[in-house]
Every structure is written in C-alpha cells, then in structure tokens.
Amino acid sequence: MALDRYKPFWAKRLGPAPFLPTSRAEMEALGWDSCDVVIVTGDAYVDHPSFGMAVIGRVLEAQGFRVGIVAQPDWQSADAFGALGRPNLYFGVAAGNM
C-alpha cells in the first residue's frame, strides 16, 4: 500500500506548520504539546527541499504527523536530544555532517 493511501494521523483542519519546530518554544507557538516524530540530524536545519531532513519532515507532516527537528545537537550531552521532549512515535536519526 502506498504511503499516501493511509488515513492521515493528524487532523487536516489544523493544516501544515509554517515551520518544523526546533525548540520547545516553537512547539508551543504552534500549539503542540508534543511531537509525533523527532528527527535528529547532524546537518543544519533549513526548511528547503535541497535539505534532506526538511524533505523527510515535510513528507511525514503531509501524512499528518507532528514533526520536530533536533539539528546539530551537542553529541556529548543527552540534554540536547531531549529538547523537544519524548516523541509520541519515534526518533528518526540521520548522521549529517557531525
């Protein structure tokens, strides 16, 4: 079954986010209490289709998931990975340039 055939996870009436949040304050600005998916990447986050995490995040968002991005976290501290809290579904991890 194709990815676009599944029932959206998030209500369509809420629409896409103007940006994918990278901090708790940005989540609160969107009215979110949590993310469904948190993508952790070693690359900088730029919301443009030439950046892989933006594409992956927007594809997941189009399916109704609330997606957050943790870009270039301090890999020596666990605190950086908890910036958006525990996701409802999973952490997605990409190596990036770290």
URZIPE-V268507 format. One record per residue. RES is the residue in one letter. OMEGA is omega as a letter, one per 20 degrees, with the letter a starting at -180 (* if undefined). Layout:
# URZIPE-V268507
RES/OMEGA, RES/OMEGA
This chain:
# URZIPE-V268507
M/a, A/a, L/a, D/r, R/r, Y/r, K/r, P/a, F/a, W/a, A/a, K/a, R/r, L/r, G/r, P/r, A/r, P/r, F/r, L/a, P/r, T/r, S/r, R/r, A/r, E/r, M/a, E/r, A/r, L/a, G/a, W/r, D/r, S/r, C/r, D/a, V/r, V/r, I/r, V/a, T/r, G/r, D/r, A/r, Y/r, V/a, D/a, H/a, P/r, S/r, F/a, G/a, M/r, A/r, V/a, I/r, G/a, R/r, V/r, L/r, E/r, A/r, Q/r, G/a, F/r, R/a, V/r, G/a, I/r, V/a, A/r, Q/a, P/r, D/a, W/r, Q/a, S/r, A/a, D/a, A/a, F/r, G/a, A/a, L/a, G/a, R/r, P/r, N/a, L/a, Y/r, F/r, G/a, V/r, A/a, A/a, G/a, N/a, M/*
